[in-house]
Amino acid sequence: MADVYESVLALSKSGTVPPDFVRSAQDQPGPNAFRGDSAPPEAPLPVIDMSRPECGALMADAATEWGLFQVVNHGVPAAVVSELQRVGRSFFALPREEKEQHCTGSGSSVYLATGSIEGYGVGITGPRGSSRDLEGKKNWEDYLFHYVAPPTVVNHDIWPKNPAGYREANEEYCRHIQRLTRELFGHLSLGLGLEKNAMSEAFGGDQLVLLQKISYYPPCPQPEVTLGIAPHTDMCAVTVLLPNDVEGLQIFKDGRWHDVKHVPEALIIFMGDQIEILSNGRYKAAKHRVTVNKEKTRMSWPTFVEPPGELVVGPHQQLAAADSPAKYKPKKYKDYQFCKSNMLPQ
């Protein structure tokens, strides 16, 4: 773990990227990862104002077409966001030895053995990020995972004690994300022609699991040959992502990668695999990746909203009928996780 960590930060100034970080030619973002003047025009990714009455219909359209949208006027106070980012930045500014006290085996191999994703790690994230690939390449990323809800799954011993205020900042942010998730699920349920509370109930109601991650992408000397996160869809229901102002997130649509532009004060909402399954394919899980920057550090705070592991998720009964048969098999979420983590058929 320490060797990987030291290499990621040290190589920021070395001018080279080691082979285990170099992607195959077809997976490299290339020199034009952030589009130049000669690139084709960008399709506009949806930015939705949640204070407007038509926001729900716009969310349903975006979930159908893109599997991703950004929201503004979402009700998460700027001060709460600022404090979450402050403690996250402070944690990653700690000495390596102090951060490594939080290594609990959140790398892929340990996840497969223990089922635990929580803790601090480097280079290879666990299955929520789906960064494992057939080539076994490492990501240009440090990260920290821990559960924030419900109380029955939270282990505060894993949470950093330093910096001061870390727990308070994460718990306050979590409360707002729980409220926002209920609103999102309500709008997206109505967009499918279901009752407003249908999606929330189908994913576990008050037992919804929230897994918080901090992703830290230091400057990279050769950003054209590596990735912060490999292409993937999130296996959860939805992901609510708070970015800093350094761009790098891309979504795949219509045969090409599209940059997700930074929108001040916006949160980025991803449809995950479980919402695609529940909607019987009407909403699309967003295939995305993260590129890295030669000069700047990118950070993001994704919150993965998941069903409880024992909960069975399948196409909603009102959406799978004779004229629209079920496209997915009902499955316990923990079994879905296991299959995806091990690259097994679903």
N, C-alpha and C positions, 0 to 999 in steps of 0.2 A: 504493500500500500504506500509506504513512504517513498519508495523509488519512483513510483508512477507520479506521485504528487510533486516531488522535486523536479521531475523531468518536464511536467507540464508548465510550471512557472519558470523554470530555468530556461527552457527552450523559447520562451517569449522573446529572449534577446539573443538566442544562438543563431538564428537564421535558417534552421532546419527543423523538420518534423520527423521523428523516428518512424521506421516502417510500420510498426503496429498501430499507428494513427493514420496512415495514408490509405485512403479509400481506393478501390479499383477505379479504373478510368471512367466507367459508366456512372459511378456514384459520386464522383468528385464534382463539387459545385462549379469549379472553373473560375477564370478571372472575372467573369461577368455575373457573379452570383447576385450582386446588387446592380440592377440593370443600367446599362449605359444608354447614350443617345441613340445608338443603332438598334436597340432592342425593340421588339414589337410593343405597342401600347399596353399598359396594364389594364386588365379588367377591374372595375371598381369593386373592392370588397365591401360588404355592407357595414355601415356604422349606424347604429340604431339608438335613437334618443328615447330612453325609457319613460320620459315624462309625457310623451305624445300618445294619444289614444290608439293610434294605429300600430304601436310598437309590436304587439303580439302577432299580427298578421305578417309584419316584416320579418320577425324572428322565424316564423314557420317557413316563409319563402326562402330565407337564407339557409336554414337548416336543411331544406330540400335541395337547394342548388349547390351550396358551398360546404355545408357541414361546419361552418365557422362564421362568426360575426363578432363585431366589437359593440360594446354598449357604453353609452355615456349617460349622465344623470341617473346612475344606478343606485344612488343612495348610500354608498360606502363613503364615509367622510374622508376628506383629504388628509386630515390629521391622523386618522387611523392608518391610512395607506402609508403616509410618511414615516410613522413610527415603525411599522412592520419592515419597511425598507431599511430604516436606520439600524435596527438590531440585526437584520440579515447581513448588511454590509459589515457591521462590526464583528460579527462572528467570523466571516471569511477573512477579515484582517488580522485575526489572532495568529500567533505563532503556530507553525505546523504541528508541533508536539501537543499543543492544547486542543486543536481541532481533532487530532487523531485519538484523543480520549473518547470520542464519540463514535469511533468505528465499531459497529456491532455486526458487521457481516452483511451489509446491504448490497454487496456485489452479486452478480447473477448466480455464480456457483453456490454461494452460501444461501441465497434465497431458495434455490431448488432443494437444498438439503434441510433447511429449517423453516421455510415459509415466511421468514422475516425480511421485510424490505427496509426497516427503520435503521437510521444511523447515518454517519458521514462516510462518503466514499469518493472515489476518483476514477475517471476513465471509462468505467463500464457500469452503467446504471442498471437497476433491477427492471423487472418486467413491466411496471407501470409505464416506463419510458420506452419499452420495447426496443432498446438500443442493441440488443444482441443480434448479430447477423451471422450468416453462414461463414463469413470470412473471419469472424472473431475480432474484428477491428475495434479499437478503443475510441471513445468519444473525447473530444477536447473539452472536458467538463469536470468540475468538482460539484458535489451535491450534498444535500442534507434532507433526509426524509424523516417525518414522524407523524403519527396520527394526532388529530386534534378533536375528533368527535366520532361517536358518542363517548361519554365518560368511561364506558366499560372497556374500550379498546385503547384508551390513552395511558401511556407509561411516561410520566414526567421525568423519570430517571434518565431517559434518553435525551430529553430536551437540554439544550445548553443552559448552564447557570450564568455564564458570561457570554454576552454583555448583560448588565443589569437591565431588567425590564423586558427580557426576551419572552418570558411566559405570558406576561400581561398583554404584550403587543399581539402575540399570536392568538390568544384566547379572544381578545376583542375583535380582531379581524375575522376570526372564525364565526362569531355570532352574526356578523353582517353577511358573510358568505352563505350561512344557513338560510337567512331571510331571503337573500337574493336568489338562491337556488329554488326555494319554494315559488318565487315569482316566475322564474324561468320555466319551471316545470308546468306551472299553471298556464302560461301562454302557449307553450309547446303542446300541451294536452288539447287545448281548445283548437289549435291548428290542425290536429288530427281528427277533429270531430268528436273528441271524448269529453267526459266531465272534467272540470278544472282540476280536481284533485286526483285524477286517475293515474297520472305518471308518478306523482309523489308516493302514492300508496303502492304502486307496482314495484317501486324501488326500495321500499322499506320504511317509509314514513319517518317517524322520529328516530329510527335506528339507522338512517342513512350514515354511511361512513365517510368521513372527510380525512384525506391524507394530504398533508402539506409537504411541499418540496421547495427547496431553494436551489436553483441552478446557477452556477457561477462559471462563466466562460472567459478565461483570461485571454489577453492578446495572443495571437498566433502568428508566427513568422511566415507561414505558408497557408493562408486560409483557403486557397483555391484547391488544396488537395485533401482536406480533412473536413470533418463536421463536428459541430457541438452535440447534436443528436441525430442519429440515423433516421431515415424515413420510417414512419410508423403511424398507426392509429392508436389512440388511447383505449385501453380495454374497459374503462369505467363507463359511467353513464354520461356525465359531462365533466369537462375541465374548465375551471375559471382561472385564467392566467393574468397575473399582474406583471407587466414588463417594466424594465427601466427604459431610457430613451435611446438605447443603442439597438438598432434594428438587426434582424438576423432570422426571424421566424419566416418560413415560407410554407405555402400550402399548394398541394398538387391538384390541378384541375385542368381538364381538356388537354391532357398530354404535355403539360409544362408546369414549372414551378412559378408561383406568384409570390412576390414580396408582400408581407403584411406590414403596412406602413404604420409608423408610430403615430398614435392619436393621443394627445395629452389628456390625462385623467380617464382614459378608457380602460375597460377590462375586456379581455379577449375570451370568447366563449367557444369551446370546441364541443361538437357532438362526438361522443365516444361509441364504442362497439355496442354497449348495452342499449343505448337509445336507438341505434339502428335496428337492433333485434326487436325491441319492444314495438317500434313503429312498422315492423315488417318491411323494412327497407325504404320507407318513405323519407325518413331523415337519414342523412349520410354521415358516417363517421369520417372525420377530416383526416386525410393523410397529410402529414406535415414533417418538416425537418428543421434543424437550426444550423445556420452557417455562423462562422466566427469572424472576428475582426482583427486586422493586423495591428491596430493601434489602441483600441478601446476594449474595456471589459464590459461584457453584456451580462446582466443578471435578470432572472425572472423568478416569480413566485407562483407556480401552478398549484391549484388545489384540486385534487382528484375526488370527485363525488361518486361513491360506489355503493352498490347494494351490499347488505350483509352477506358474508360468504355462503351461508346456508340457504339463502333465498334463491328460488328458482325463477329465472328470467326467460321469457319466450315472447313471441309475438302476442300482442294484446288480442283477446278473444274477439273484440269488435272489429279488428283490422285483419283478421285471418278468417276468411269465409270461403264459400264454394267458388266465388268468382275471383278470389284473391287468396289462394292457398298459402299456408305458412311457408316462409322461405328459410326459417331457422328452427333448430331443435331447442325446446326448452331445456335449460341446464342450470344446475346450481352455479352461482357466480364463482365459488372457489374452484369448481371443476373447470369452468371456462378459463380462469386464470392459469390453472395448471397446464391445460392444453396449449394455451398461447405461449406461456413461458417456456415450454418444452418443444414448441414448434410442432405440435401434434394436430391432426385433423380435429375439427370441431364437430 
